[in-house]
Amino acid sequence: LSFTSGFYARNAGGLVPCLLPVVSEMYSSEACARQIYQRAPFEFEPGSTWSYNSFHLQVAGAMAATASGLSVQQMLQKYLIEPLSLTSTRWEGGKNPGLAGNMITTGDDYDRILRAHVSNELLPKNITEEMERDYLEPPVQIANTSSFLAKLLGHYSMCTYFECFFPKPSDFTPSCKKANIHVDAGLFGYYPLIDRAKGTYMQIVRTKMVTSPLDFYAPTVTSMVLRRLVKPSVDFALSHLTNVGAEDASDPAGAEKIWQETDGILRLSGLDAIHSSPEELWFGTNDTSSKMGLVETLLPEQLWPEAREDATDAILI
């Protein structure tokens, strides 16, 4: 669950047949886990190196399902969907659901998940604390294909990041750890956030399909900008209800602020090599012919998925 099992992939997915679209539904979760064990690159001593890919969760889900005597879909239904009364949540993949990226839900359903997690309604406090500790502390190393994610988002816990925004002197700082804000920035722009220091949560609910390698990080970065602009106002509003401190909400969000925030993230992350301006990132005015070489340098091959068409109110995780 901390993505330090030892499995390695050159991309954020993992290229084995049982994880490929359409083909994956021909496998059971147990058969897929067996295929991953037999065919996926196992490059590191367990616990030594963080490598972001889909192998870890797929194996973990099969193990949990086997121990419970249920299928993965039945397990998700029994322990998550039914207890939280989720009405619009499902996992694609049939009897072999993709646990790292095939969840489809809505903002209303995910609000129930966030609320239950913050209040320890679904899991006891000692479990959530274990899930939210820093699993990238030394001597854990970061695989070469995952270093940019740590640079952009921060250190990893169990399926979430310690939020750590630019500017920062290193990929992760003591102040980021002290802030204790956990995020799971999605590829398509969804941005849920839990602020443990304040005991609050919020979410940026949006879906923007990624159809080009040049735009791979665009939905994520634009949602990071929205979070920077919106959260101070959310904190200010909630502070009157919860008596917790609020960030400075005196600076209203405006177009100039959006461009400033976007420009800062692009420059400090190195993504300005692909997106020459904030407007280009937001509105997708990229020259695909001249920049593909840069993309191949910055992004592992086959990192982006094929475009998909889903309901407009759905969030793809």
Salt bridges, closest charged atoms under 4 A:
GLU30 OE2 - ARG34 NH2 3.26
GLU92 OE1 - ARG308 NH2 2.56
ASP109 OD1 - ARG112 NH1 2.78
ASP111 OD2 - ARG115 NH1 2.85
GLU129 OE2 - LYS125 NZ 3.86
GLU130 OE2 - ARG133 NE 2.90
GLU132 OE2 - HIS117 NE2 2.90
GLU132 OE1 - HIS182 NE2 3.79
GLU132 OE1 - ARG196 NE 2.84
ASP134 OD2 - HIS155 ND1 2.92
GLU137 OE2 - LYS177 NZ 2.18
GLU163 OE2 - ARG227 NE 2.79
ASP195 OD2 - LYS198 NZ 3.71
ASP195 OD2 - LYS231 NZ 2.84
ASP235 OD2 - LYS231 NZ 2.76
GLU247 OE2 - ARG227 NH2 3.99
GLU247 OE2 - LYS231 NZ 3.60
ASP251 OD2 - LYS257 NZ 3.62
GLU261 OE1 - ARG228 NH2 3.71
GLU261 OE2 - LYS257 NZ 3.74
ASP263 OD2 - ARG267 NE 2.90
GLU280 OE2 - HIS275 ND1 3.83
GLU280 OE2 - LYS291 NZ 3.14
GLU301 OE2 - ARG10 NH1 3.00
ASP310 OD2 - ARG308 NH2 3.80
